[in-house]
């Protein structure tokens, strides 16, 4: 009485497809696959030390950071008297 049979899993699958739809599930699968592929690529250790820096540069090509100064600030809530 504690195990789930194949019929239980099929019913769960049908309910999930009805709730989310096939397009959203396909997008989730593609995103998950891309994340796993990126993780595997990141775990590979290259033989050439310059290859690691090249791969890091390619990965950060879309998100460049601009060096600058750090601003330390404090936020206070302004209270007005009505």
N, CA, C and O atoms as a Tinker XYZ file with bonds, in Angstrom:
   328  protein
     1  N      0.817000   -1.193000    0.000000    73     2
     2  CA     0.000000    0.000000    0.000000    64     1     3
     3  C      0.860000    1.256000    0.000000    63     2     4     5
     4  O      0.274000    2.337000    0.069000    81     3
     5  N      2.136000    1.230000   -0.068000    73     3     6
     6  CA     2.932000    2.438000   -0.033000    64     5     7
     7  C      3.550000    2.800000   -1.368000    63     6     8     9
     8  O      3.990000    3.934000   -1.558000    81     7
     9  N      3.590000    1.859000   -2.293000    73     7    10
    10  CA     4.263000    2.105000   -3.566000    64     9    11
    11  C      3.309000    2.663000   -4.601000    63    10    12    13
    12  O      2.095000    2.475000   -4.530000    81    11
    13  N      3.896000    3.356000   -5.568000    73    11    14
    14  CA     3.098000    3.881000   -6.665000    64    13    15
    15  C      3.308000    3.004000   -7.886000    63    14    16    17
    16  O      4.443000    2.687000   -8.242000    81    15
    17  N      2.223000    2.615000   -8.524000    73    15    18
    18  CA     2.323000    1.778000   -9.715000    64    17    19
    19  C      2.490000    2.661000  -10.944000    63    18    20    21
    20  O      2.478000    3.887000  -10.835000    81    19
    21  N      2.645000    2.050000  -12.098000    73    19    22
    22  CA     2.816000    2.787000  -13.348000    64    21    23
    23  C      1.575000    3.618000  -13.665000    63    22    24    25
    24  O      1.672000    4.692000  -14.260000    81    23
    25  N      0.416000    3.115000  -13.266000    73    23    26
    26  CA    -0.822000    3.856000  -13.541000    64    25    27
    27  C     -0.900000    5.146000  -12.728000    63    26    28    29
    28  O     -1.421000    6.153000  -13.209000    81    27
    29  N     -0.392000    5.120000  -11.517000    73    27    30
    30  CA    -0.359000    6.347000  -10.719000    64    29    31
    31  C      0.543000    7.390000  -11.382000    63    30    32    33
    32  O      0.193000    8.568000  -11.456000    81    31
    33  N      1.714000    6.942000  -11.865000    73    31    34
    34  CA     2.646000    7.868000  -12.511000    64    33    35
    35  C      2.066000    8.423000  -13.805000    63    34    36    37
    36  O      2.277000    9.595000  -14.118000    81    35
    37  N      1.339000    7.606000  -14.564000    73    35    38
    38  CA     0.713000    8.088000  -15.794000    64    37    39
    39  C     -0.357000    9.143000  -15.501000    63    38    40    41
    40  O     -0.471000   10.133000  -16.224000    81    39
    41  N     -1.124000    8.934000  -14.460000    73    39    42
    42  CA    -2.136000    9.919000  -14.072000    64    41    43
    43  C     -1.474000   11.224000  -13.643000    63    42    44    45
    44  O     -1.942000   12.306000  -13.999000    81    43
    45  N     -0.394000   11.127000  -12.885000    73    43    46
    46  CA     0.336000   12.328000  -12.470000    64    45    47
    47  C      0.889000   13.056000  -13.693000    63    46    48    49
    48  O      0.818000   14.283000  -13.764000    81    47
    49  N      1.438000   12.315000  -14.655000    73    47    50
    50  CA     1.972000   12.914000  -15.868000    64    49    51
    51  C      0.884000   13.639000  -16.663000    63    50    52    53
    52  O      1.107000   14.747000  -17.150000    81    51
    53  N     -0.276000   13.025000  -16.793000    73    51    54
    54  CA    -1.382000   13.652000  -17.514000    64    53    55
    55  C     -1.821000   14.933000  -16.812000    63    54    56    57
    56  O     -2.086000   15.935000  -17.475000    81    55
    57  N     -1.902000   14.918000  -15.511000    73    55    58
    58  CA    -2.311000   16.109000  -14.757000    64    57    59
    59  C     -1.283000   17.232000  -14.932000    63    58    60    61
    60  O     -1.658000   18.390000  -15.113000    81    59
    61  N      0.004000   16.897000  -14.881000    73    59    62
    62  CA     1.049000   17.905000  -15.049000    64    61    63
    63  C      0.976000   18.515000  -16.446000    63    62    64    65
    64  O      1.106000   19.730000  -16.597000    81    63
    65  N      0.772000   17.692000  -17.462000    73    63    66
    66  CA     0.671000   18.198000  -18.835000    64    65    67
    67  C     -0.556000   19.086000  -18.974000    63    66    68    69
    68  O     -0.497000   20.115000  -19.649000    81    67
    69  N     -1.655000   18.714000  -18.356000    73    67    70
    70  CA    -2.855000   19.536000  -18.430000    64    69    71
    71  C     -2.666000   20.882000  -17.715000    63    70    72    73
    72  O     -3.184000   21.904000  -18.166000    81    71
    73  N     -1.941000   20.879000  -16.629000    73    71    74
    74  CA    -1.742000   22.118000  -15.873000    64    73    75
    75  C     -0.770000   23.050000  -16.580000    63    74    76    77
    76  O     -1.067000   24.232000  -16.757000    81    75
    77  N      0.390000   22.537000  -16.988000    73    75    78
    78  CA     1.439000   23.391000  -17.526000    64    77    79
    79  C      1.407000   23.511000  -19.045000    63    78    80    81
    80  O      1.827000   24.538000  -19.579000    81    79
    81  N      0.937000   22.527000  -19.738000    73    79    82
    82  CA     0.950000   22.539000  -21.192000    64    81    83
    83  C      2.279000   22.035000  -21.731000    63    82    84    85
    84  O      3.303000   22.092000  -21.051000    81    83
    85  N      2.248000   21.546000  -22.950000    73    83    86
    86  CA     3.444000   20.932000  -23.519000    64    85    87
    87  C      4.510000   21.958000  -23.857000    63    86    88    89
    88  O      5.700000   21.665000  -23.736000    81    87
    89  N      4.117000   23.153000  -24.276000    73    87    90
    90  CA     5.111000   24.162000  -24.656000    64    89    91
    91  C      5.942000   24.595000  -23.453000    63    90    92    93
    92  O      7.164000   24.706000  -23.550000    81    91
    93  N      5.297000   24.835000  -22.338000    73    91    94
    94  CA     6.024000   25.250000  -21.141000    64    93    95
    95  C      6.923000   24.130000  -20.627000    63    94    96    97
    96  O      8.043000   24.387000  -20.184000    81    95
    97  N      6.436000   22.882000  -20.684000    73    95    98
    98  CA     7.260000   21.753000  -20.257000    64    97    99
    99  C      8.469000   21.584000  -21.172000    63    98   100   101
   100  O      9.554000   21.243000  -20.701000    81    99
   101  N      8.296000   21.820000  -22.488000    73    99   102
   102  CA     9.415000   21.726000  -23.420000    64   101   103
   103  C     10.449000   22.804000  -23.115000    63   102   104   105
   104  O     11.649000   22.535000  -23.150000    81   103
   105  N      9.998000   24.020000  -22.816000    73   103   106
   106  CA    10.926000   25.101000  -22.467000    64   105   107
   107  C     11.682000   24.791000  -21.176000    63   106   108   109
   108  O     12.876000   25.071000  -21.073000    81   107
   109  N     11.002000   24.224000  -20.208000    73   107   110
   110  CA    11.655000   23.854000  -18.951000    64   109   111
   111  C     12.707000   22.787000  -19.214000    63   110   112   113
   112  O     13.804000   22.843000  -18.658000    81   111
   113  N     12.377000   21.815000  -20.059000    73   111   114
   114  CA    13.332000   20.759000  -20.406000    64   113   115
   115  C     14.559000   21.311000  -21.120000    63   114   116   117
   116  O     15.680000   20.887000  -20.842000    81   115
   117  N     14.357000   22.255000  -22.040000    73   115   118
   118  CA    15.483000   22.856000  -22.749000    64   117   119
   119  C     16.359000   23.661000  -21.796000    63   118   120   121
   120  O     17.585000   23.600000  -21.884000    81   119
   121  N     15.754000   24.403000  -20.901000    73   119   122
   122  CA    16.516000   25.176000  -19.928000    64   121   123
   123  C     17.322000   24.272000  -19.005000    63   122   124   125
   124  O     18.486000   24.544000  -18.710000    81   123
   125  N     16.697000   23.205000  -18.561000    73   123   126
   126  CA    17.385000   22.263000  -17.679000    64   125   127
   127  C     18.530000   21.572000  -18.415000    63   126   128   129
   128  O     19.611000   21.394000  -17.854000    81   127
   129  N     18.298000   21.183000  -19.665000    73   127   130
   130  CA    19.357000   20.557000  -20.458000    64   129   131
   131  C     20.521000   21.494000  -20.692000    63   130   132   133
   132  O     21.678000   21.077000  -20.623000    81   131
   133  N     20.229000   22.766000  -20.969000    73   131   134
   134  CA    21.298000   23.751000  -21.161000    64   133   135
   135  C     22.094000   23.978000  -19.891000    63   134   136   137
   136  O     23.310000   24.163000  -19.938000    81   135
   137  N     21.408000   23.963000  -18.751000    73   135   138
   138  CA    22.105000   24.143000  -17.477000    64   137   139
   139  C     23.026000   22.959000  -17.182000    63   138   140   141
   140  O     24.148000   23.140000  -16.710000    81   139
   141  N     22.545000   21.751000  -17.464000    73   139   142
   142  CA    23.370000   20.561000  -17.240000    64   141   143
   143  C     24.574000   20.571000  -18.165000    63   142   144   145
   144  O     25.684000   20.239000  -17.749000    81   143
   145  N     24.359000   20.951000  -19.422000    73   143   146
   146  CA    25.466000   21.014000  -20.384000    64   145   147
   147  C     26.496000   22.060000  -19.957000    63   146   148   149
   148  O     27.699000   21.815000  -20.039000    81   147
   149  N     26.035000   23.209000  -19.509000    73   147   150
   150  CA    26.944000   24.245000  -19.025000    64   149   151
   151  C     27.719000   23.790000  -17.802000    63   150   152   153
   152  O     28.902000   24.100000  -17.659000    81   151
   153  N     27.054000   23.056000  -16.920000    73   151   154
   154  CA    27.726000   22.539000  -15.731000    64   153   155
   155  C     28.808000   21.545000  -16.117000    63   154   156   157
   156  O     29.913000   21.587000  -15.576000    81   155
   157  N     28.497000   20.648000  -17.052000    73   155   158
   158  CA    29.481000   19.659000  -17.496000    64   157   159
   159  C     30.669000   20.344000  -18.165000    63   158   160   161
   160  O     31.817000   19.961000  -17.940000    81   159
   161  N     30.393000   21.357000  -18.989000    73   159   162
   162  CA    31.486000   22.091000  -19.634000    64   161   163
   163  C     32.349000   22.806000  -18.605000    63   162   164   165
   164  O     33.566000   22.897000  -18.764000    81   163
   165  N     31.726000   23.309000  -17.562000    73   163   166
   166  CA    32.474000   23.995000  -16.511000    64   165   167
   167  C     33.316000   23.064000  -15.669000    63   166   168   169
   168  O     34.337000   23.475000  -15.117000    81   167
   169  N     32.899000   21.805000  -15.565000    73   167   170
   170  CA    33.631000   20.846000  -14.751000    64   169   171
   171  C     34.831000   20.247000  -15.480000    63   170   172   173
   172  O     35.705000   19.653000  -14.849000    81   171
   173  N     34.878000   20.396000  -16.794000    73   171   174
   174  CA    36.004000   19.855000  -17.550000    64   173   175
   175  C     37.251000   20.670000  -17.243000    63   174   176   177
   176  O     37.201000   21.899000  -17.202000    81   175
   177  N     38.362000   19.988000  -17.030000    73   175   178
   178  CA    39.621000   20.688000  -16.798000    64   177   179
   179  C     40.430000   20.667000  -18.088000    63   178   180   181
   180  O     40.804000   19.598000  -18.569000    81   179
   181  N     40.698000   21.824000  -18.643000    73   179   182
   182  CA    41.438000   21.863000  -19.899000    64   181   183
   183  C     42.925000   21.564000  -19.677000    63   182   184   185
   184  O     43.478000   21.852000  -18.615000    81   183
   185  N     43.556000   20.984000  -20.694000    73   183   186
   186  CA    44.988000   20.711000  -20.619000    64   185   187
   187  C     45.794000   21.998000  -20.782000    63   186   188   189
   188  O     46.877000   22.134000  -20.213000    81   187
   189  N     45.267000   22.931000  -21.551000    73   187   190
   190  CA    45.964000   24.190000  -21.823000    64   189   191
   191  C     45.476000   25.247000  -20.821000    63   190   192   193
   192  O     44.274000   25.507000  -20.756000    81   191
   193  N     46.379000   25.865000  -20.036000    73   191   194
   194  CA    45.930000   26.870000  -19.067000    64   193   195
   195  C     45.317000   28.098000  -19.733000    63   194   196   197
   196  O     44.477000   28.763000  -19.126000    81   195
   197  N     45.711000   28.415000  -20.959000    73   195   198
   198  CA    45.143000   29.564000  -21.662000    64   197   199
   199  C     43.723000   29.279000  -22.119000    63   198   200   201
   200  O     42.944000   30.213000  -22.309000    81   199
   201  N     43.364000   28.009000  -22.300000    73   199   202
   202  CA    42.023000   27.655000  -22.736000    64   201   203
   203  C     41.000000   28.003000  -21.661000    63   202   204   205
   204  O     39.866000   28.369000  -21.972000    81   203
   205  N     41.398000   27.890000  -20.408000    73   203   206
   206  CA    40.465000   28.210000  -19.323000    64   205   207
   207  C     40.117000   29.684000  -19.332000    63   206   208   209
   208  O     38.954000   30.044000  -19.147000    81   207
   209  N     41.097000   30.538000  -19.543000    73   207   210
   210  CA    40.808000   31.965000  -19.560000    64   209   211
   211  C     40.006000   32.338000  -20.802000    63   210   212   213
   212  O     39.175000   33.244000  -20.752000    81   211
   213  N     40.246000   31.650000  -21.915000    73   211   214
   214  CA    39.477000   31.918000  -23.128000    64   213   215
   215  C     38.026000   31.515000  -22.931000    63   214   216   217
   216  O     37.123000   32.244000  -23.341000    81   215
   217  N     37.789000   30.372000  -22.315000    73   215   218
   218  CA    36.424000   29.924000  -22.055000    64   217   219
   219  C     35.720000   30.876000  -21.093000    63   218   220   221
   220  O     34.532000   31.157000  -21.257000    81   219
   221  N     36.437000   31.367000  -20.103000    73   219   222
   222  CA    35.842000   32.318000  -19.163000    64   221   223
   223  C     35.506000   33.628000  -19.855000    63   222   224   225
   224  O     34.469000   34.230000  -19.576000    81   223
   225  N     36.374000   34.073000  -20.756000    73   223   226
   226  CA    36.109000   35.310000  -21.499000    64   225   227
   227  C     34.898000   35.154000  -22.409000    63   226   228   229
   228  O     34.093000   36.077000  -22.532000    81   227
   229  N     34.761000   33.993000  -23.047000    73   227   230
   230  CA    33.610000   33.751000  -23.906000    64   229   231
   231  C     32.327000   33.702000  -23.094000    63   230   232   233
   232  O     31.290000   34.178000  -23.557000    81   231
   233  N     32.374000   33.144000  -21.907000    73   231   234
   234  CA    31.188000   33.040000  -21.069000    64   233   235
   235  C     30.734000   34.405000  -20.567000    63   234   236   237
   236  O     29.538000   34.631000  -20.385000    81   235
   237  N     31.681000   35.319000  -20.343000    73   235   238
   238  CA    31.340000   36.631000  -19.807000    64   237   239
   239  C     31.230000   37.697000  -20.890000    63   238   240   241
   240  O     31.142000   38.884000  -20.575000    81   239
   241  N     31.235000   37.300000  -22.147000    73   239   242
   242  CA    31.193000   38.278000  -23.233000    64   241   243
   243  C     29.903000   39.096000  -23.189000    63   242   244   245
   244  O     29.923000   40.292000  -23.477000    81   243
   245  N     28.789000   38.469000  -22.835000    73   243   246
   246  CA    27.523000   39.180000  -22.792000    64   245   247
   247  C     27.331000   39.983000  -21.524000    63   246   248   249
   248  O     26.523000   40.911000  -21.515000    81   247
   249  N     28.033000   39.668000  -20.459000    73   247   250
   250  CA    27.856000   40.353000  -19.188000    64   249   251
   251  C     29.182000   40.936000  -18.724000    63   250   252   253
   252  O     29.876000   40.353000  -17.892000    81   251
   253  N     29.517000   42.078000  -19.269000    73   251   254
   254  CA    30.757000   42.729000  -18.867000    64   253   255
   255  C     30.512000   43.553000  -17.609000    63   254   256   257
   256  O     29.459000   44.167000  -17.437000    81   255
   257  N     31.499000   43.550000  -16.751000    73   255   258
   258  CA    31.416000   44.359000  -15.551000    64   257   259
   259  C     32.295000   45.577000  -15.732000    63   258   260   261
   260  O     33.424000   45.483000  -16.213000    81   259
   261  N     31.771000   46.705000  -15.347000    73   259   262
   262  CA    32.511000   47.952000  -15.451000    64   261   263
   263  C     33.133000   48.239000  -14.095000    63   262   264   265
   264  O     32.421000   48.355000  -13.098000    81   263
   265  N     34.462000   48.354000  -14.049000    73   263   266
   266  CA    35.089000   48.648000  -12.759000    64   265   267
   267  C     34.726000   50.057000  -12.294000    63   266   268   269
   268  O     34.599000   50.977000  -13.103000    81   267
   269  N     34.566000   50.209000  -11.018000    73   267   270
   270  CA    34.200000   51.517000  -10.493000    64   269   271
   271  C     34.361000   51.549000   -8.991000    63   270   272   273
   272  O     35.047000   50.714000   -8.403000    81   271
   273  N     33.725000   52.511000   -8.391000    73   271   274
   274  CA    33.813000   52.685000   -6.949000    64   273   275
   275  C     32.581000   52.093000   -6.277000    63   274   276   277
   276  O     31.485000   52.106000   -6.837000    81   275
   277  N     32.772000   51.586000   -5.094000    73   275   278
   278  CA    31.662000   51.078000   -4.302000    64   277   279
   279  C     31.102000   52.217000   -3.475000    63   278   280   281
   280  O     31.842000   52.949000   -2.818000    81   279
   281  N     29.804000   52.354000   -3.514000    73   279   282
   282  CA    29.153000   53.424000   -2.770000    64   281   283
   283  C     28.489000   52.806000   -1.546000    63   282   284   285
   284  O     27.670000   51.895000   -1.670000    81   283
   285  N     28.840000   53.296000   -0.379000    73   283   286
   286  CA    28.251000   52.825000    0.854000    64   285   287
   287  C     27.152000   53.815000    1.227000    63   286   288   289
   288  O     27.414000   55.009000    1.373000    81   287
   289  N     25.929000   53.326000    1.381000    73   287   290
   290  CA    24.803000   54.214000    1.656000    64   289   291
   291  C     23.873000   53.567000    2.664000    63   290   292   293
   292  O     23.927000   52.363000    2.916000    81   291
   293  N     23.028000   54.395000    3.224000    73   291   294
   294  CA    22.035000   53.923000    4.173000    64   293   295
   295  C     20.686000   54.476000    3.752000    63   294   296   297
   296  O     20.564000   55.659000    3.434000    81   295
   297  N     19.681000   53.625000    3.751000    73   295   298
   298  CA    18.353000   54.030000    3.334000    64   297   299
   299  C     17.512000   54.231000    4.582000    63   298   300   301
   300  O     17.449000   53.375000    5.465000    81   299
   301  N     16.863000   55.402000    4.627000    73   299   302
   302  CA    15.975000   55.700000    5.745000    64   301   303
   303  C     14.592000   56.022000    5.199000    63   302   304   305
   304  O     14.454000   56.672000    4.162000    81   303
   305  N     13.586000   55.566000    5.901000    73   303   306
   306  CA    12.211000   55.833000    5.483000    64   305   307
   307  C     11.804000   57.209000    5.978000    63   306   308   309
   308  O     11.950000   57.539000    7.155000    81   307
   309  N     11.290000   58.003000    5.049000    73   307   310
   310  CA    10.886000   59.353000    5.414000    64   309   311
   311  C      9.465000   59.288000    5.962000    63   310   312   313
   312  O      8.561000   58.729000    5.341000    81   311
   313  N      9.298000   59.877000    7.140000    73   311   314
   314  CA     7.972000   59.912000    7.747000    64   313   315
   315  C      7.429000   61.342000    7.660000    63   314   316   317
   316  O      8.114000   62.304000    8.008000    81   315
   317  N      6.227000   61.455000    7.205000    73   315   318
   318  CA     5.598000   62.779000    7.113000    64   317   319
   319  C      4.469000   62.849000    8.104000    63   318   320   321
   320  O      3.764000   61.868000    8.341000    81   319
   321  N      4.306000   64.004000    8.672000    73   319   322
   322  CA     3.226000   64.231000    9.641000    64   321   323
   323  C      2.037000   64.803000    8.902000    63   322   324   325
   324  O      2.149000   65.801000    8.191000    81   323
   325  N      0.880000   64.147000    9.081000    73   323   326
   326  CA    -0.334000   64.623000    8.396000    64   325   327
   327  C     -1.211000   65.397000    9.332000    63   326   328
   328  O     -2.273000   65.873000    8.931000    81   327
